[in-house]
Structure formats: structure tokens, C-alpha cells
């Protein structure tokens, strides 16, 4: 997987290079950017690199991913912009974590800032992250995020997903908005103790990742279809991403549809049996 696009406050930045080798750069309108010269880029890739449990390493001259490949792609993107995660971890020591789950649809880590405050960094499904945000990060600082602003962000997510990109949203809760109460056991900020600390987040941006199918998959699906064998795709991606990929692979044909995991959970056995013959792709399923 490769992170190719970063959307920040109306700007679309693009990454060069493919795969897990941290070789390439990030550009806007042909101009090379670095995180240390662009505060929005720094905020986005700091969240991408620290709310992250993957790693990349060289083995026999080839860069490989250890852990979740989507997280590894984000880590590579941060490296391309000049960020070193080890240095970030020293500057922002981690004090807590909310691990990703298919129910939460997000992951968060909590960090002590250089001035002793608490910083929450979050990444996850765009719809879920946007629900939790009451502010957005702009070049002029944090601004309130109202319902119209949320609708605009959803539309941007949809546009990225229709391109076949796997889209993740990035957010934070800065010390200025964090609750600095201390835990009963002493020392750790209350923000690091549970999901209630993730209300009132500040939206940073979207990361778009390509996850190309393995070589020969498209041809195999075509051969199956010609032989009268139907192929069904199951994915954790959101619906629009799933539809774009399924169409490109030839899985989603005329008269066929997609079914989202939330819809699936509400169907009875009889309703599922009636619809399943028309469903070519199941999205957001575990």
C-alpha cells in the first residue's frame, strides 16, 4: 500500500514513490514540502506516525512492512516529509492508547507535550472521526466546525473514495482543549484513560492510500465470470472505495449492488437470502 494524497484545509498534497521504501517526497503544485516548514503537514503526519503501531524495515535490500500495511503506508509518508518517528516519540512521550477496533473505527494515542500538556492523536474512519470533531485545523489556527462544515468534509471524503482510495481521517485534541484532571492512581492525565477524552476533537485532514490488487486478479475474475462463476468481494473499506475497486476489477457488474456492514447487521436471515444473490461487494465488514 502507498499513501498518495493528503488533503489539508482545501489543499491536496501528493506523495511520490510507491511501496514501503521511504523514498520520494511530498509536493503541492510541483513544489516540494517538508513537515518542518508546513505546520498543517506537520500536524497531519505527526498524527499519522504516532497513532500507529506498524514499522518498516529493510530485509535483504527490500523494504518491508511489519504490522498493519495501511499504518505502514502512513509511516512511509511521514518519512518522505522528513519526520523521524523515534524523534517524535522522544519529543511527545506516549502516556496511553485506545487501540483500533471494528466497533470504534478509530485508534488514538495520548502524549505529553514539551510544555507538559496532553495531546491526543487520532486516526480512523472518516465518518466516525468527523462525528467527534467540533473544530478544524486551518492555516490560521483552529476554527469551529459546524454541520455544514461536516457535510463539506464528508463530500471531500466521498470524492477521494470514488477514486478508489482507502481514506483515513486524522484528528487531534490539543492541550488547550484537553481536560488536565489527574487520575486516581496519580500522574497520568484523565484524557488518557478512556474514549470520553476523544469528544471535541480538531479535524486535521484526510490521507488517501492506494491498495492495488495483486497481479493477475483482474484477469482471474474475468475468467471466472466467463466460466459462469460469480466472484464476491468482502472488504473493510468504506462503500465508495469498495464500489470503485469492485468496478475496476470487474466484480461489480450491471444490476449488482454493494452492501455495507451496518446494513448487513440489521438484515434478517430471510432478507439476506433475498438480497445476497445481487450483492457483489460487502463493505465495512470484519
ABEGO torsion letter per residue (X at the ends): XBBABBBBGGBBBBBBEBEABBBEBBBBGGBBBBAAABAAAAAAAAAAAABBABBBBBBGGBBBBBEBAAAAAAAAAAAAAGBBAAAAAAABBBABBBBBBAAAGBBBBBBBBAAGBBBBBBBEBAAAAAAABABBBBAAEBBBBBAAAAAAAAAAAAAAAAAGBBBBBBBBBBAAABBABBBAAEGBBAAAABAAAABGBBBAEBBBBBBBBBBGAAAAAAAAAAAGBBBBBBBABBAAAAAAAAAAAGABBBGBBBBBAAAAAABBAAAAAAAAAABABBBGBX
